[in-house]
Structures are given as C-alpha cells and as structure tokens.
C-alpha cells in the first residue's frame, strides 16, 4: 500500500522524529543482504521498523520503488526470512522519491538469514556469536538456562543449605513452613519439575554442583601487578558456600584499621571498636553477588576476582542484556534484566539482595560514603568488569616517581585536573598505544579514574 495507514503527513512527521535504535533501522537504498539482515535482527529482538530511502541525517535519500518492485521485495521477505511483515508502506515524498517502511513483529522463533542469526544491539544489527548461540536460542524460545531440568533426583541437593535458606527467607517467604519437606520447598521456588531439579536448584543448593557444571567456580587471587601472583584460590561449592568463602578470602586480602569512638557516655556500645576496611565490604559483597547471580553459566570461563595493592577487579562472563548500557546501569533507578531469574529470585527471598537491579547503586553509594572514587564498569569481550579503586592519599602521592610518557601524562593531569589520550599523544609525541599504556598505569595506581562523556574518554585526577 502506498501512503496508507496513518496518513502521509503523520507518517512522514513521525519518521523525522525517529533515530536509529534497537527497534528502528535506516537504509538509503534496498540491498538484499543488508536489508534482510536488518529485518531478521529486528524479528530476533523486539520487532520494529526498517525505513528504506531514508538517511541517518533524517531526510529522504532520493530512492524510488515502483509498485511491482514493492510487491517483489515483500515476497522476498516472506520467502527468504519466512516471516510476514505487519505492514509495508510506501510514502510518496516527491516525483520519483519514495520511502518504504517495513514493520515487523518480534518473531516467536529464531529467524536466520543465510544460515546465521542476528539481533539488534543498540542501533546496529550484530551477528550472534557461537558462544552466545545457546543463550540466544533459549531466550527466543522463552526460557532461561537456569530453568533447564537435570534428569536426576533431589538426592543431589544439600538439605543443610536449604535449611539455611529457609531461615534467611522467613520474612520474605513466610509460605515455607519450618518443617516443610525438601521437595515442597524446591517446588514452591520453581526449582523442581516432575521430581527433577533444575540447573538453578543444583547451583544454589547442590552437594557438588561442579560435577554438573565444572565451569561454575570462582578464581580469586592477590596480585602485586599483572604478572606477580602472591596468592591464588579456586572456590567451588554451591552459590551460598561460594559467597561465604569468597568474602572470607577477601577479608584475608584486604587491610583493616580499627576505630574506638571517643567521648560518649562510657557504655559498652560506645566503647566497641569499628572496623574500617580499605574497601567497603558491603559494597564489595554486592559486586560478588552480582557476579554469582548474573554470570553466563553457559560460558566455560570463570568469575575472576583480582586484588591489587590499589584496586580490585571483579569480572564475570556475560554482557548486559536487553539494551542495557553502562550509562543506564549507573542511574540510581534502572531496569533489571536478569539472565538467571530463578537464581535471582532465591537470592531475593534469602535477603541477599534488596531488590533486583539495586546492587550497582548500593556499591556506588557505599564508595561515596567512604570517600572513594566511583566504580569503573566496562564490557570487555562478553565479560562484565567492575573496578574499585582506592582513594589516592597524600603519602602515596609523595612516593610517586615516574619516567617518560607516564611522567608527562601525570604532570599534565595534575596541572589541569584531567587529561585525554589525545593530549598525552600531543604532549609526549607518542602513539595511541603508548599513551593508553601510560594512562592505564596511572589508573592502576589509583591516581586517575575514567569518565566517559559520549564518545570522549577523560582521565580525572583522584584528589586526596
């Protein structure tokens, strides 16, 4: 149909107000490869609109399509992608200038193009990588990894861990009775299907979950630098056991000072000492929980926790889901899209997390309360990485001695309060890679932190 639907004026006005996004794609001309790939990606995500004959700048591209060509392209979409568009509309902008809008719904099944699968990530169509394929197919089939059933009986579940959970969940899940049977508790949590436990049940409460999931371990280590390892541990067990052991090892790696309040009325409460850890333990615990709950357990990689002299790195397999970005994640209130909803639900009932999506906010608040730099969050090669840095102190600044590019970068940063990669290159006359290494060294020492403003990255002084 040509110019039908909402009316030409309304459709053109709506088009001018659109930008490319997870649900909108612009193409200046129809090309089978790029347009069919874009439509497959839209169907594999949330559905949306492909506008052909429209530029990224928001104006007609001067493209035209005849009525017979429109019919041919619509048939091609149906035959190659095996989907039926919701609507195909051609807008007459001027003589021999048209815009074709193709609207598609989210498909109830994965839609391939030339044997490959694509999905929308932000404003682009990206191929689903081989390591992401299983998760993608599960998502498109309306299920999750942690809901898969293992053909085993509940003898693999540790009753002691379940009893501990029952105590923790007494406030948020009063429907579980004190002497309730194990199978009944697991059923109420949707962790038991036809007498068989789900993956989530074995990870959360299993006697030996690594028998089924050898990748579900955590590597934690104390490092002097990137290659000097002072201590290295592999932590296994179910998720409740892993959380306890991780926090135990972190307390062994981190420094603590003690404060006894002065003044007061001399009561026992006023004389009790306070433990002041170099990193806020409640905030670090939130990051650990985030990694255990939200990691991609289909990946063969492990969660890694690296404790350095001046910063801590916690990374887990799995990128952000559902269009979430680091900028959105840093908002105090943001959407929560969990990869493992059954695991997250149990963590909530056990009061391990306050509410879905609040862990990063609680970390940032705890760092702010202790006067520390904000956490740095990045996505690296399908890994979610959080870096927590110490606050630079006057004593440490006096000890700093640099050479070459690092010295130039540090002096310019000290003078201006911040610096960019380009400014380092221009001042030191070095390559992009050399500037990046120099800035990374200053970040690793806790002297600078990264702030991203749109496409620009700035390195900001951590003031004493």
C-alpha positions in Angstrom: 0.0 0.0 0.0 1.2 3.4 -0.9 0.7 6.3 1.6 -2.0 4.4 3.6 -2.2 3.7 7.3 -1.9 6.8 9.4 -1.8 9.2 6.5 1.1 10.6 4.7 1.7 13.7 6.8 1.6 11.9 10.1 3.9 9.1 8.9 6.5 11.5 7.5 6.4 13.6 10.6 6.8 10.5 12.8 9.7 9.4 10.6 11.5 12.7 11.0 11.3 12.3 14.8 12.9 8.9 14.8 16.5 7.9 15.3 18.2 4.5 14.7 17.7 2.3 17.8 17.0 -1.2 18.9 13.7 -1.1 17.0 14.5 1.3 14.1 16.9 0.9 11.2 17.5 3.3 8.2 18.8 2.3 4.8 19.3 4.7 1.9 18.6 2.1 -0.7 17.3 -1.5 -0.7 20.1 -4.1 -0.8 19.1 -7.7 -0.2 22.0 -8.5 2.1 21.8 -5.5 4.4 18.0 -5.1 4.5 17.1 -8.7 5.0 19.8 -9.0 7.7 18.4 -5.9 9.4 14.8 -7.3 9.3 16.0 -10.7 10.7 17.7 -8.8 13.6 14.6 -6.8 14.3 12.5 -10.0 14.4 15.0 -11.6 16.7 14.9 -8.7 19.2 11.7 -6.8 19.8 10.4 -6.2 16.3 10.5 -2.7 14.8 10.7 -0.7 11.5 13.1 -0.7 8.6 12.9 2.6 6.7 14.4 2.3 3.1 15.1 5.5 1.3 15.9 7.5 4.4 19.3 8.8 5.6 20.8 8.8 9.1 20.6 12.6 9.0 16.8 12.4 8.8 15.9 13.2 5.2 14.9 11.4 2.0 17.8 9.7 0.2 16.3 10.1 -3.3 15.5 6.4 -3.7 12.4 5.2 -5.6 10.4 2.0 -5.7 7.7 1.0 -8.2 4.5 -0.8 -7.2 5.7 -4.0 -8.8 9.1 -3.7 -7.1 7.4 -3.3 -3.7 5.5 -6.5 -4.3 8.6 -8.3 -5.3 10.5 -7.2 -2.2 7.6 -8.1 0.1 7.5 -11.6 -1.4 11.3 -11.9 -1.0 11.0 -11.1 2.7 8.3 -13.8 3.1 10.2 -16.4 1.1 13.7 -15.9 2.5 13.0 -15.0 6.1 9.8 -17.0 6.4 8.1 -14.0 8.1 5.0 -12.0 7.3 5.6 -8.2 7.8 2.9 -6.4 9.8 2.9 -3.6 7.3 4.7 -2.5 4.2 4.0 1.2 3.3 5.4 3.4 0.6 5.4 7.2 1.2 5.5 9.5 -1.9 7.8 12.3 -0.9 8.4 13.8 -4.4 8.4 12.8 -8.0 10.5 9.6 -8.2 11.4 9.8 -4.5 9.8 7.3 -2.1 10.3 5.9 1.3 9.4 2.3 2.1 8.5 1.4 5.7 8.6 -2.3 6.6 7.2 -3.1 10.1 7.9 -6.5 11.6 6.9 -8.1 14.9 9.2 -10.0 17.3 9.1 -13.5 15.9 8.0 -16.4 18.1 11.0 -18.4 16.7 14.6 -17.5 15.8 14.8 -16.0 12.3 18.1 -16.9 10.4 19.4 -15.1 7.3 21.8 -17.2 5.1 22.3 -19.7 8.0 23.3 -17.0 10.5 21.4 -15.3 13.3 21.4 -11.6 14.0 19.9 -9.3 16.7 19.8 -5.6 17.4 22.3 -4.2 19.9 21.7 -0.5 20.3 21.4 0.9 16.8 23.1 -1.8 14.9 22.5 -5.4 13.7 25.1 -7.8 15.1 25.6 -11.5 14.4 25.1 -13.8 17.3 28.5 -15.3 18.1 28.9 -19.0 18.5 29.5 -18.6 22.3 26.2 -16.7 22.5 24.1 -19.0 20.4 22.8 -21.3 23.2 21.7 -18.3 25.3 20.2 -16.6 22.3 18.1 -19.7 21.3 16.9 -20.2 24.9 15.8 -16.6 25.1 14.0 -16.8 21.8 12.2 -20.0 23.0 11.0 -18.2 26.1 13.1 -19.9 28.7 16.4 -19.5 30.5 19.4 -21.6 31.3 18.7 -21.9 35.0 15.3 -23.3 34.3 16.6 -26.4 32.4 15.8 -29.7 34.2 18.5 -32.2 35.0 17.4 -35.8 34.9 18.5 -36.5 38.5 16.7 -36.9 41.8 16.9 -34.4 44.7 19.4 -36.6 46.5 22.0 -34.2 44.8 20.5 -31.3 46.8 22.2 -30.4 50.2 19.5 -30.2 52.9 21.7 -28.2 55.2 21.9 -25.3 52.6 18.2 -25.5 52.0 17.6 -25.2 55.8 19.9 -22.2 55.9 17.9 -20.6 53.1 14.6 -21.3 54.9 15.9 -19.3 57.9 17.1 -16.4 55.7 13.8 -16.4 53.8 11.5 -16.4 56.8 10.5 -12.8 56.3 10.1 -12.6 52.6 8.8 -16.1 52.0 6.6 -17.0 55.0 4.7 -19.6 52.9 7.6 -22.0 53.6 6.9 -23.8 56.9 9.6 -24.6 59.5 9.4 -28.4 58.9 8.4 -28.4 55.3 9.8 -31.2 53.1 12.7 -30.5 50.8 10.7 -31.3 47.6 7.9 -29.0 48.6 10.3 -26.1 49.2 12.0 -26.6 45.8 8.6 -26.8 44.1 7.5 -23.5 45.6 10.7 -21.9 44.3 10.0 -23.4 40.8 13.3 -25.4 41.2 11.7 -28.8 40.8 9.9 -30.1 37.7 8.3 -33.6 37.8 10.6 -34.6 40.6 13.8 -33.5 38.9 15.8 -30.4 39.9 16.6 -27.5 37.6 20.1 -26.2 36.9 19.3 -23.4 39.4 18.5 -25.9 42.1 21.8 -27.6 41.8 23.8 -24.4 41.6 22.1 -22.9 44.6 21.7 -25.9 46.8 23.7 -28.8 45.2 26.1 -31.0 47.2 28.6 -30.9 44.3 27.3 -28.6 41.6 30.8 -28.7 39.8 30.0 -32.4 38.9 27.4 -31.0 36.5 28.9 -27.5 35.9 32.7 -27.6 36.2 32.9 -24.0 34.9 30.8 -22.7 37.9 33.8 -21.8 40.1 35.4 -18.6 41.1 39.1 -17.8 40.9 40.3 -15.3 43.4 43.9 -14.0 43.8 46.2 -11.4 45.4 48.4 -9.7 42.9 51.3 -7.4 43.2 51.0 -6.5 39.5 49.6 -8.0 36.4 52.0 -10.9 36.4 53.2 -11.2 40.0 50.7 -13.5 41.8 51.0 -13.6 45.6 48.1 -16.0 46.2 45.6 -17.8 44.1 42.5 -19.9 45.1 39.7 -21.7 43.2 36.4 -21.6 45.0 33.8 -24.2 44.4 30.6 -25.5 46.1 27.1 -24.2 45.7 26.4 -20.5 45.5 25.7 -20.0 49.2 29.0 -21.7 50.0 30.9 -19.8 47.3 29.6 -16.4 48.7 30.8 -17.3 52.2 34.3 -18.4 51.0 34.8 -15.5 48.7 34.1 -13.0 51.4 36.4 -14.9 53.8 39.3 -14.8 51.4 38.7 -11.1 50.6 38.9 -10.3 54.3 42.2 -12.0 54.3 43.5 -10.0 51.4 42.2 -6.5 52.4 43.6 -4.2 55.1 41.5 -3.0 58.0 42.0 -0.4 60.6 40.2 0.0 63.9 38.5 3.0 65.5 37.3 3.3 69.0 34.8 6.2 69.4 36.0 9.0 71.7 33.6 10.6 74.2 30.2 9.2 74.7 28.7 8.0 78.0 31.1 5.2 78.6 28.6 2.4 77.8 29.8 -0.9 76.3 28.2 0.1 73.0 30.2 3.4 72.8 33.5 1.7 73.6 33.2 -1.0 71.0 35.6 -0.6 68.1 34.7 -0.1 64.5 36.4 -2.0 61.7 37.2 0.3 58.8 38.1 -1.7 55.7 40.1 -0.2 52.8 37.2 -1.0 50.6 33.5 -1.0 51.9 32.8 -4.7 52.4 29.1 -4.3 51.9 29.7 -2.7 48.5 32.2 -5.4 47.5 29.7 -8.1 48.6 27.1 -6.6 46.3 29.5 -6.9 43.3 30.3 -10.5 44.3 26.6 -11.3 44.5 26.0 -9.6 41.1 28.7 -11.8 39.6 27.3 -15.1 41.1 23.7 -14.3 40.2 24.0 -12.8 36.7 27.0 -14.5 35.1 26.6 -16.5 31.9 26.9 -20.1 33.2 26.9 -21.4 29.6 30.4 -19.8 29.2 33.3 -22.0 30.1 35.1 -19.1 31.6 35.1 -18.4 35.4 34.4 -15.5 37.6 37.7 -13.8 38.4 38.5 -11.6 41.4 41.9 -9.9 41.4 43.0 -7.9 44.4 45.9 -5.5 43.7 47.6 -3.0 46.0 45.5 -0.1 44.8 42.4 -1.6 43.1 40.2 -4.6 42.9 38.9 -6.1 39.6 35.8 -8.4 39.6 34.8 -9.8 36.2 32.3 -12.4 35.2 31.2 -14.0 31.8 28.2 -12.3 30.3 27.5 -9.0 28.7 24.5 -6.7 29.5 21.1 -7.8 28.3 18.0 -6.2 26.8 19.5 -3.0 25.6 21.0 -2.1 29.0 24.2 0.0 28.8 26.8 1.1 31.4 25.3 4.6 31.4 21.8 3.2 32.2 23.3 0.9 34.8 24.9 3.9 36.6 21.5 5.6 37.1 20.2 5.2 40.7 17.0 3.6 39.4 17.4 1.4 36.3 15.7 -1.6 34.7 16.6 -5.0 36.0 17.0 -7.7 33.3 18.4 -10.9 34.8 20.0 -13.8 32.9 19.1 -16.2 35.6 15.7 -15.3 37.1 15.3 -18.4 39.3 18.7 -17.8 40.9 17.9 -14.1 41.4 14.6 -14.9 42.9 16.1 -17.2 45.5 18.8 -14.6 46.3 16.0 -12.0 46.9 13.9 -14.3 49.1 17.1 -15.0 51.2 17.6 -11.2 51.6 21.0 -11.5 49.9 19.8 -8.7 47.6 17.4 -5.9 48.5 15.6 -5.7 45.1 16.5 -6.6 41.6 18.7 -4.0 39.9 19.9 -2.3 43.1 23.3 -3.9 43.6 25.4 -1.5 41.5 23.6 1.5 43.1 24.4 0.1 46.6 28.0 -0.3 45.6 28.3 3.3 44.3 26.6 4.6 47.5 29.0 2.7 49.7 32.0 4.0 47.8 30.7 7.6 48.0 30.1 7.2 51.8 33.7 6.1 52.3 35.0 9.0 50.1 36.3 6.7 47.4 36.2 7.1 43.6 33.2 5.8 41.7 33.4 2.3 40.4 34.5 1.8 36.8 32.2 -0.5 34.8 33.2 -1.8 31.4 32.1 -4.6 29.0 35.2 -6.5 27.6 34.8 -9.4 25.2 31.5 -10.5 26.6 32.7 -10.1 30.2 31.2 -7.7 32.7 34.1 -6.0 34.6 33.9 -3.7 37.7 37.0 -2.0 39.0 37.1 -0.5 42.5 39.9 1.9 43.3 41.4 3.2 46.5 41.4 6.9 47.1 44.8 8.5 46.4 46.5 9.7 49.6 49.0 12.5 50.2 51.6 9.9 51.4 51.2 7.9 48.2 51.4 11.0 46.0 54.7 11.9 47.6 56.1 8.4 46.8 55.2 8.7 43.1 58.2 8.7 40.7 57.6 8.4 37.0 59.6 8.5 33.8 58.9 9.3 30.2 55.3 9.3 28.9 53.9 8.4 32.3 55.6 11.4 33.9 54.4 13.8 31.2 50.8 12.4 31.4 50.8 12.7 35.2 52.2 16.3 35.3 49.6 17.5 32.7 46.8 15.7 34.6 48.0 17.3 37.9 48.0 20.8 36.2 44.6 20.5 34.6 42.8 18.1 36.8 42.2 15.7 33.9 43.7 14.6 30.6 42.8 12.7 27.5 44.6 10.2 25.3 45.0 12.7 22.6 46.5 15.3 25.0 49.1 12.7 26.1 50.0 11.9 22.4 50.4 15.5 21.6 52.4 16.4 24.7 54.7 13.3 24.6 54.8 12.7 20.8 53.9 9.1 21.2 51.5 6.6 19.6 48.0 5.9 20.7 49.1 2.6 22.3 51.9 4.2 24.3 49.5 6.9 25.6 47.0 4.3 26.5 49.6 2.2 28.5 50.7 5.3 30.4 47.2 6.3 31.3 46.4 2.7 32.4 49.4 2.7 34.7 48.1 5.9 36.4 44.6 4.3 36.7 46.0 1.1 38.1 47.8 3.1 40.8 44.5 4.8 41.7 45.7 8.2 40.7 43.3 8.7 37.8 39.8 7.4 37.1 38.0 7.2 33.8 34.9 9.2 32.9 33.1 8.8 29.6 31.1 11.6 28.1 29.6 10.4 24.9 32.4 9.3 22.6 35.1 11.2 24.6 37.0 9.5 27.4 38.7 11.6 30.1 41.1 10.6 32.8 40.3 12.5 36.0 42.6 13.1 39.0 41.6 11.2 42.2 42.1 14.1 44.6 43.5 13.3 48.1 
